[in-house]
Amino acid sequence: MEEEEQNYGTQAPTMPYNPLGDRASIIEKINPDEIVELIRRRLMGQQQDPSTGKWEYVERFKDKSVSDICAWDLTTLILGISNQNTSLSKLDDKTIRKRAYGVTDTAVKMMISNWIEYKITNRAQLSFVAEIVYSITLITLKMADAEGIRKMITGMYSESRNINEFAEQKKSFFRKKWN
């Protein structure tokens, strides 16, 4: 067996400079639509068929599921918080907790006021749904704690720009020397 030597050079390849693409892909990843849709479907007692990708009602979840209008109303309430703008905001812990409790309180009031239409049949079911609302709201708001996501995106943009500028300076130095 013959081994071929490869000349990799003395310089590592430069990273492509595309700060807008980096930021856009991160922002796309914090888009809450998928998780909110998953919550809505699960609250209605649906499960996704792995082979077809279609959502189907599961008979054994029928007694524990809420109505489609309840799932829609609650996920619409959640989307008021669970969005990219909120994730990129700057919030303190006190504001985050107050807002999470407020959204959960509103969800509980909605479920109590519309318990027949929402198919809320017992306290345990109400508590279960309230915990889901509180958890997703708190988690989304915590992304904005002390500008967490915003600082991460800014840091990545700055780091990418610095690496690219360094590579360009190095490249131009060698061009001057050899020309």
RADADA-V855415 format. One record per residue. RES is the residue in one small letter. SS is DSSP state (H for helix, E for strand, C for the rest). OMEGA is omega in whole degrees, -180 to 180 (* if undefined). Layout:
# RADADA-V855415
RES|SS|OMEGA  RES|SS|OMEGA
This chain:
# RADADA-V855415
m|C|179  e|C|177  e|C|178  e|C|176  e|C|178  q|C|179  n|C|180  y|C|-179  g|C|-178  t|C|-176  q|C|176  a|C|179  p|C|180  t|C|178  m|C|177  p|C|-178  y|C|179  n|C|-176  p|H|-179  l|H|178  g|H|179  d|H|-179  r|H|-179  a|H|-178  s|H|177  i|H|180  i|H|177  e|H|-178  k|H|178  i|C|177  n|C|-173  p|C|-175  d|H|-177  e|H|-178  i|H|179  v|H|177  e|H|177  l|H|178  i|H|-180  r|H|-179  r|H|-179  r|H|177  l|H|179  m|C|179  g|C|180  q|E|178  q|E|-179  q|E|177  d|C|-176  p|C|-178  s|C|-178  t|C|-177  g|C|-179  k|C|178  w|E|-179  e|E|175  y|E|180  v|C|-175  e|H|-177  r|H|177  f|H|-174  k|C|-177  d|C|-178  k|C|-177  s|C|175  v|C|-180  s|C|179  d|H|179  i|H|176  c|H|180  a|H|179  w|H|-179  d|H|-178  l|H|178  t|H|173  t|H|176  l|H|180  i|H|-178  l|H|175  g|C|180  i|C|-172  s|C|179  n|C|-176  q|H|-180  n|H|179  t|H|-179  s|H|-178  l|C|-180  s|C|175  k|C|-179  l|E|175  d|C|-175  d|H|-179  k|H|178  t|H|-180  i|H|-178  r|H|179  k|H|-179  r|H|179  a|H|177  y|H|-180  g|H|179  v|H|179  t|H|177  d|H|178  t|H|179  a|H|180  v|H|178  k|H|177  m|H|-179  m|H|179  i|H|-178  s|H|-175  n|C|-171  w|C|-180  i|C|-180  e|C|-178  y|C|-178  k|C|174  i|C|-172  t|C|180  n|C|-178  r|H|-180  a|H|179  q|H|178  l|H|180  s|H|179  f|H|-180  v|H|178  a|H|178  e|H|178  i|H|179  v|H|-179  y|H|-177  s|H|-178  i|H|178  t|H|-179  l|H|-179  i|H|179  t|H|180  l|H|179  k|H|175  m|H|-179  a|C|-179  d|E|179  a|C|178  e|C|-175  g|H|-178  i|H|-179  r|H|179  k|H|179  m|H|-180  i|H|179  t|H|178  g|H|179  m|H|179  y|H|-179  s|H|180  e|H|180  s|H|-180  r|H|-179  n|H|179  i|H|-179  n|H|179  e|H|178  f|H|-180  a|H|179  e|H|179  q|H|-179  k|H|-180  k|H|-178  s|H|177  f|H|-178  f|H|178  r|H|180  k|H|-175  k|H|-175  w|H|-179  n|C|*
